[in-house]
């Protein structure tokens, strides 16, 4: 799961040549984030697809709240 998240975030930023400002949570980087109701790193793999998004934050603003 850790590798999948890395490829989805930092890998995507690298693919679009924006890894200097996107792809990780770091001071000075763009920080859009999705918060799930479960820890994707610790739940059994067969439950990942049923995890629900609690919040989506884009540009510092909550754009979705379950």
C-alpha positions in Angstrom: 0.0 0.0 0.0 2.8 2.4 0.8 4.3 1.9 -2.7 0.9 2.3 -4.3 0.3 5.7 -2.5 3.8 6.8 -3.4 3.3 6.0 -7.1 -0.1 7.7 -7.1 1.2 10.9 -5.5 4.9 11.5 -6.1 4.9 9.3 -9.2 2.2 11.4 -10.7 3.9 14.6 -9.9 7.1 13.3 -11.4 5.3 12.3 -14.6 4.0 15.8 -15.1 7.4 17.4 -14.1 6.0 19.0 -10.9 7.8 17.0 -8.3 9.4 20.2 -7.0 6.0 21.5 -5.7 3.6 18.5 -5.7 3.5 14.8 -4.7 4.3 14.9 -1.0 3.3 16.7 2.2 6.1 19.2 2.7 6.4 22.9 3.5 6.0 25.0 0.4 4.3 22.2 -1.6 0.7 22.2 -2.8 -1.3 20.3 -0.3 -4.5 18.8 -1.7 -5.4 15.9 0.5 -8.1 13.2 0.9 -8.9 11.9 4.4 -10.4 8.4 4.7 -12.5 6.9 7.5 -10.0 4.1 7.8 -6.2 3.9 7.8 -5.4 2.5 4.4 -1.9 1.4 5.6 -3.3 -0.9 8.3 -6.7 -2.2 7.2 -6.9 -5.6 5.4 -6.4 -5.3 1.7 -9.9 -6.6 1.0 -11.4 -3.6 2.9 -9.6 -0.9 1.0 -12.2 -0.5 -1.7 -14.9 -0.1 0.9 -13.1 2.7 2.7 -15.0 6.0 2.5 -13.7 9.5 2.0 -14.5 11.7 4.9 -12.9 15.0 3.6 -11.3 16.3 0.5 -9.3 19.5 0.9 -8.2 21.4 -2.2 -6.3 24.7 -2.1 -6.7 24.8 1.7 -10.5 24.6 1.5 -12.7 21.6 2.4 -14.5 20.9 -0.9 -16.1 17.6 0.3 -17.3 16.5 3.7 -19.1 13.2 4.2 
